[in-house]
């Protein structure tokens, strides 16, 4: 488990997220990273937007699936921001 994934999982546990939510958010971030073929820590806001367009236009994701992916990405970017701020 990467340090960033570990931090994300721990932060969701601290916020008392359900185990299934932790699993789903982790899966969505993994799909996001695989779509670009890069670690999610190297992806920024433009890639998030591109991925959202892909989910709607190409994958034809349902609203609930799309919304969960957006929430996972929002949580992840917040955690990444906090983690980067703590390391400086």
C-alpha positions in Angstrom: 0.0 0.0 0.0 1.4 3.4 -1.0 1.8 6.1 1.7 -0.9 8.2 -0.1 -3.4 5.3 -0.2 -2.7 4.5 3.4 -3.3 8.1 4.4 -6.5 8.2 2.4 -7.8 5.0 4.0 -6.8 6.1 7.5 -8.4 9.5 7.1 -11.7 7.9 5.9 -11.6 5.6 9.0 -11.0 8.7 11.3 -14.1 10.2 9.8 -16.0 7.0 10.4 -16.7 6.3 6.8 -18.3 2.9 6.2 -16.0 0.1 5.1 -17.9 -0.2 1.8 -17.4 3.6 1.2 -13.7 3.2 1.9 -13.6 0.3 -0.6 -15.5 2.2 -3.3 -13.5 5.4 -3.0 -10.3 3.5 -3.2 -11.6 1.7 -6.3 -12.6 5.0 -7.9 -9.2 6.5 -7.4 -7.6 3.3 -8.8 -9.8 3.6 -11.9 -8.9 7.3 -12.2 -5.1 6.4 -12.1 -5.5 3.6 -14.5 -7.3 5.8 -17.0 -4.3 8.0 -17.2 -1.6 5.3 -16.6 -0.1 7.4 -13.8 0.0 7.5 -10.1 -2.9 9.7 -8.9 -0.5 11.9 -7.0 0.8 13.1 -10.4 -2.6 14.1 -11.7 -4.2 17.5 -11.2 -7.4 19.4 -11.7 -7.4 19.2 -15.5 -7.1 15.4 -15.4 -10.0 15.2 -12.9 -12.2 17.2 -15.3 -11.1 15.0 -18.2 -11.9 11.9 -16.2 -15.4 13.3 -15.3 -16.1 14.0 -19.0 -15.0 10.4 -19.8 -17.3 9.0 -17.1 -20.3 10.9 -18.5 -19.7 10.7 -22.3 -17.8 7.5 -22.9 -18.5 5.2 -19.9 -22.1 6.4 -19.6 -21.8 6.2 -15.8 -25.1 6.3 -13.9 -25.6 9.5 -11.8 -24.9 7.6 -8.5 -21.7 6.1 -9.9 -20.6 9.4 -11.3 -21.4 11.2 -8.0 -19.5 8.7 -6.0 -16.4 9.0 -8.3 -16.6 12.8 -7.9 -16.8 12.5 -4.1 -13.9 10.1 -4.1 -11.8 12.5 -6.2 -12.8 15.4 -4.0 -11.8 13.5 -0.9 -8.5 12.3 -2.5 -7.5 15.8 -3.7 -8.1 17.2 -0.2 -6.0 14.4 1.4 -3.3 14.9 -1.2 -3.3 18.7 -0.5 -3.0 18.1 3.3 -0.3 15.5 2.8 1.8 17.8 0.6 1.4 20.7 3.0 2.6 18.5 5.9 5.7 17.4 4.1 7.0 20.9 3.4 
